[in-house]
Amino acid sequence: MDNFNFSPSSFKNIVFFTGAGMSAESGVPTYRGRGGIWNEYKWEEYACESAFRSNPDLVLDFHELRRIEALKGKPHKGHFIINEIEDIIKNTSIITQNIDGMHQRANSKDVLELHGSLWKMRCETEGTIYEDLDNGKYSSRYCDCGNILRPDIIWFQDILKEKVVQNAISMISSCDLFVSIGTSAVVYPAAGFPRLAKDSGAFCIEINPEKTELSQIFDEVIREKASNGLALLKKQITD
């Protein structure tokens, strides 16, 4: 990464956009790619509305296992660096494609979860959301009304929640620094976020050990894993 004029006063509104590469370093299994979960399981049986309707307990067992696996991992130094940057530059937000809650476990507060959260369950009848960040096993699989709860995440064939997408667009449109970490961002609407940031005048940085389809639009590229790349970024902020 080349040096550039980066100090606490340089940017006043930062958005960190994180993907699977951010959580992989914490030991959380990825869903796609080599060794990904979808190489072992068929999403048609475990991660779509029709599967849930057909066999809800099987789907919930699968997602309970995802929770247990996520708890085996811990936030890495990159998660905590973002938290430290939040303390330096107050108007800092995180938009994540991850559903594991790792940012929250690192004490980040302003986290927008594009695809929902493993730690939230919702009642389709009442719209009630239940949250439990501490336990792998579900506290309950049923709402107080008696309806079975489904994970409050975006499954295959689901549509992202419009309010969440609009919030993401608003955050990105108003930021002056956009940092993409560990994501190839090839699926829309996420694929459009880096270009939206660029078109809105933000300085754009990509942290990824591999080149992505969007690498050419970034102002700076850091070819490092998330923790190392964020350590370099923090040094620029604090120097």
C-alpha positions in Angstrom: 0.0 0.0 0.0 1.4 3.4 -0.9 1.4 6.1 1.7 -1.4 8.7 1.4 -2.6 11.6 3.5 -4.5 9.6 6.2 -5.0 11.1 9.6 -7.9 11.3 12.0 -8.9 14.6 10.5 -8.6 13.3 6.9 -11.9 11.4 7.0 -14.9 12.0 9.1 -17.3 9.2 7.9 -15.9 5.7 7.5 -17.7 2.6 6.2 -16.1 -0.8 6.6 -17.7 -3.4 4.3 -16.8 -6.9 5.4 -17.3 -10.3 3.8 -16.3 -14.0 4.4 -12.6 -13.3 4.4 -13.0 -11.2 7.6 -14.6 -14.1 9.5 -12.5 -16.9 7.9 -9.5 -15.6 9.9 -11.5 -16.3 13.1 -12.0 -19.9 12.1 -15.6 -19.5 10.9 -16.2 -21.9 8.0 -17.0 -20.2 4.7 -20.1 -21.1 2.7 -18.6 -20.8 -0.8 -15.2 -21.7 -2.3 -12.7 -24.4 -1.4 -13.8 -26.2 1.8 -17.0 -24.2 1.9 -20.2 -25.5 3.6 -22.1 -25.7 0.3 -19.6 -28.2 -0.9 -20.8 -30.5 1.9 -24.5 -29.6 2.2 -27.1 -28.9 -0.4 -28.5 -25.5 0.2 -31.8 -26.7 -1.3 -32.2 -28.9 1.8 -30.9 -26.5 4.5 -31.1 -22.9 3.5 -34.3 -21.9 1.7 -37.9 -21.2 2.7 -39.2 -24.4 1.0 -36.7 -26.6 3.0 -37.8 -24.9 6.2 -41.5 -25.5 5.4 -40.8 -29.1 4.5 -38.6 -30.0 7.5 -38.1 -27.1 9.9 -36.3 -29.1 12.6 -33.7 -30.3 10.0 -33.1 -26.7 9.0 -32.9 -25.5 12.5 -30.5 -28.3 13.5 -28.2 -27.2 10.6 -28.3 -23.5 11.7 -27.8 -24.5 15.3 -24.6 -26.3 14.2 -23.5 -23.1 12.4 -24.0 -21.2 15.7 -21.9 -23.7 17.6 -19.1 -23.6 15.0 -19.2 -19.8 15.1 -18.8 -19.7 18.9 -15.6 -21.9 18.5 -14.0 -19.0 16.7 -13.1 -15.6 18.3 -12.8 -12.1 16.9 -9.3 -11.6 15.6 -7.1 -8.5 15.9 -8.7 -7.0 12.8 -12.1 -6.9 14.4 -10.7 -5.1 17.4 -8.7 -2.7 15.2 -12.0 -1.6 13.6 -13.4 -1.2 17.1 -10.4 1.0 18.0 -10.9 3.1 14.8 -14.5 3.5 15.9 -13.2 5.2 19.1 -10.9 7.5 17.1 -13.4 8.5 14.4 -16.9 8.4 15.9 -18.8 8.4 12.6 -17.7 4.9 11.7 -20.1 2.1 10.5 -19.8 -1.5 9.5 -21.8 -3.2 6.8 -21.3 -6.9 6.8 -22.3 -9.8 4.7 -21.5 -12.2 7.5 -24.1 -13.6 9.8 -21.9 -14.8 12.6 -22.0 -11.8 14.9 -18.2 -11.6 15.2 -18.2 -7.8 14.9 -20.6 -7.5 17.9 -18.4 -9.9 19.9 -15.5 -7.4 19.3 -17.8 -4.7 20.8 -18.6 -2.9 17.6 -21.9 -1.1 17.9 -23.0 0.3 14.5 -23.2 -2.9 12.6 -25.6 -3.4 9.6 -26.1 -7.0 8.8 -27.0 -7.3 5.2 -27.9 -11.0 5.4 -29.3 -11.1 8.9 -27.9 -12.9 11.9 -27.5 -16.5 13.1 -28.3 -15.1 16.6 -31.7 -13.8 15.7 -34.9 -15.8 15.2 -38.2 -14.4 14.0 -41.8 -15.3 14.2 -43.4 -15.1 10.7 -46.9 -14.8 12.3 -46.2 -11.9 14.7 -42.9 -10.5 13.3 -41.3 -10.7 16.7 -37.5 -10.9 16.7 -35.7 -13.0 19.4 -32.0 -12.4 19.9 -29.5 -14.6 21.8 -25.8 -13.9 21.3 -24.4 -16.2 24.0 -25.7 -19.7 23.3 -25.1 -22.2 20.5 -28.2 -24.1 21.3 -31.5 -22.3 20.7 -33.1 -21.1 23.9 -36.4 -22.0 22.2 -37.6 -22.9 18.7 -41.0 -21.5 19.3 -42.6 -18.1 19.7 -44.8 -17.3 22.6 -47.7 -17.6 20.2 -46.7 -21.2 19.5 -45.4 -20.7 15.9 -42.1 -22.2 15.1 -39.3 -19.6 14.7 -37.1 -19.4 11.6 -33.5 -17.9 11.6 -33.7 -14.2 10.8 -31.2 -14.5 7.9 -31.4 -14.2 4.1 -31.6 -17.6 2.6 -31.2 -18.6 -1.0 -34.2 -17.3 -3.0 -34.9 -14.7 -0.4 -34.9 -11.0 -1.1 -32.8 -8.7 1.0 -34.9 -6.6 3.3 -35.6 -3.3 1.6 -35.0 -1.2 4.7 -31.6 -2.8 5.3 -30.5 -2.2 1.7 -31.7 1.4 1.8 -29.8 2.0 5.1 -26.7 0.5 3.5 -27.0 2.8 0.4 -27.5 5.8 2.7 -24.4 5.0 4.8 -22.2 4.4 1.7 -23.5 7.5 -0.1 -22.5 9.7 2.7 -19.1 8.2 3.7 -15.8 9.7 2.7 -13.8 6.5 3.3 -15.0 3.1 2.1 -12.9 0.1 3.1 -13.8 -3.3 1.6 -12.4 -6.3 3.5 -12.4 -9.9 2.5 -15.2 -9.8 0.0 -15.3 -10.3 -3.8 -18.7 -8.5 -3.8 -19.9 -10.3 -7.0 -23.5 -10.7 -6.0 -25.9 -7.7 -6.2 -26.7 -5.5 -4.5 -23.4 -5.8 -2.6 -21.6 -5.9 -5.9 -22.7 -2.3 -6.5 -21.6 -0.9 -3.1 -17.9 -0.2 -3.9 -18.9 1.6 -7.1 -21.6 3.6 -5.3 -18.9 4.7 -2.7 -16.6 5.7 -5.5 -19.2 7.6 -7.4 -20.2 9.4 -4.2 -16.7 10.7 -3.8 -15.4 8.4 -1.1 -11.7 7.3 -1.0 -11.9 3.5 -1.5 -9.6 0.9 -0.1 -9.7 -2.9 -0.7 -8.2 -5.3 1.7 -8.0 -8.7 0.2 -5.1 -11.2 -0.4 -6.6 -12.0 -3.8 -7.4 -9.7 -6.7 -11.2 -9.3 -7.2 -13.3 -8.2 -10.2 -13.6 -4.8 -8.7 -10.0 -4.2 -7.6 -9.4 -1.8 -10.4 -11.9 0.8 -9.1 -10.2 1.1 -5.7 -7.9 4.0 -4.9 -5.7 1.8 -2.8 -5.4 -2.0 -2.7 -3.8 -3.9 0.3 -2.9 -7.5 -0.7 -3.1 -8.8 2.9 -5.5 -10.9 5.0 -7.9 -8.8 7.0 -6.0 -8.5 10.3 -2.7 -7.5 8.6 -4.4 -5.1 6.2 -6.3 -3.4 9.0 -3.1 -3.1 11.1 -1.5 -1.2 8.2 -4.6 0.9 7.9 -4.6 1.7 11.6 -1.0 2.8 11.4 -1.9 5.3 8.8 -4.7 6.7 11.0 -2.6 6.9 14.2 0.7 8.1 12.8 
